[in-house]
Structures are given as structure tokens and as C-alpha cells.
């Protein structure tokens, strides 16, 4: 991996809580996090009403310039095909051997794109993904987060497990991931000391 830039997709109705652990801690590990929207000049509004002005437009995004594309969940994934260009970008990333991480509604977008048909994955619930009509139902795993090759998936209640899988994929926090997870997922006070040794 040569790039230390992680790209975070941003769009209206983005679920704010789903990627915060991953992006904040990747930045602390020396990665640069850049936001990607359909249009770099047009702000998007998250579920919480926070406005984000994307750093670059989706048509400027190239897999070779990235270490990872993160697709947060959003209500828009269930409201039509407005976000389909982001799942098409995910296909381009995976085809180029660059990792993709998708959580919650974004997993439904990947399912519609056919990207979960042949990969182990998880999401909000098996029936939620089945409603997309995808062919990957037998590859669904009941787990907090799943990594299959260059793809990480998780459900909406698992932002900490999602982040842990991303860190593993990118080689971040080697030797400290278990402590990090125990601190933020399990509230284990002993893990704080381990993380900060």
C-alpha cells in the first residue's frame, strides 16, 4: 500500500455515528482522511443535520490515489439509485485491489451492485439485504463485522467492530488493536493503559 489517504464518501442522510471511530483513529495513525461527494462544491447534510463540504468530487476519485474507500450508511440507499455512483466506485476500487469498507445501508448498495454475491459479508440484518434481490444470501454471516479479501462490512450498531476490521486491513495499530477494541467496545479500563503504553 503506497497511499496513506483514506476516502470517506459523504452524501445526504449519511449516518454520522457509523464511521467516526474509523476516521478519527486512522487520522491519529497518520492517515489523511478526505471526503468525497457527488459534487465537491455542493454541501451534503448528515442525518444529524451537520453540513459537510466534500474535499473532492466522485468523478475525481481514483483507486490508485487511495488506501481505502469508506461508504457510510444513509437513508438514501433505500430511496432509489441516487447513491449508485458510489457503489460503482466501490466496484472500481475492488477491481483495482484497493479496499472498500461499507456499513449499514451502504451494504445494501453493494448488494444491488452485485459486490456481495461472492463475498462473505454482514449488514444490518440478513432480511434487509435479501430485500435487495441480491444473489449472495448464502454468504451472509451473523457477525459484528466481516472482512473478505479487500472488503469490510458491518451493521449500523457496530462502528467499533467496523473500525477494528479497517485497522487490521490497513495495518494500523499493530499489537494495539485488541486493547483498542476492548476499550471502545467493552469499556475495559485496563485496555486504556495497554493502548497508551
Secondary structure as GFF3:
##gff-version 3
##sequence-region A 1 197
A	DSSP	beta_strand	5	9	.	.	.	ID=ss1
A	DSSP	three_ten_helix	16	18	.	.	.	ID=ss2
A	DSSP	alpha_helix	20	28	.	.	.	ID=ss3
A	DSSP	beta_strand	32	37	.	.	.	ID=ss4
A	DSSP	beta_strand	44	45	.	.	.	ID=ss5
A	DSSP	beta_strand	51	52	.	.	.	ID=ss6
A	DSSP	beta_strand	56	57	.	.	.	ID=ss7
A	DSSP	three_ten_helix	58	60	.	.	.	ID=ss8
A	DSSP	three_ten_helix	63	65	.	.	.	ID=ss9
A	DSSP	beta_strand	68	71	.	.	.	ID=ss10
A	DSSP	three_ten_helix	75	78	.	.	.	ID=ss11
A	DSSP	alpha_helix	84	95	.	.	.	ID=ss12
A	DSSP	beta_strand	99	103	.	.	.	ID=ss13
A	DSSP	alpha_helix	105	112	.	.	.	ID=ss14
A	DSSP	alpha_helix	126	130	.	.	.	ID=ss15
A	DSSP	three_ten_helix	137	139	.	.	.	ID=ss16
A	DSSP	beta_strand	145	148	.	.	.	ID=ss17
A	DSSP	beta_strand	151	154	.	.	.	ID=ss18
A	DSSP	alpha_helix	159	170	.	.	.	ID=ss19
A	DSSP	alpha_helix	177	186	.	.	.	ID=ss20
A	DSSP	alpha_helix	189	195	.	.	.	ID=ss21
###
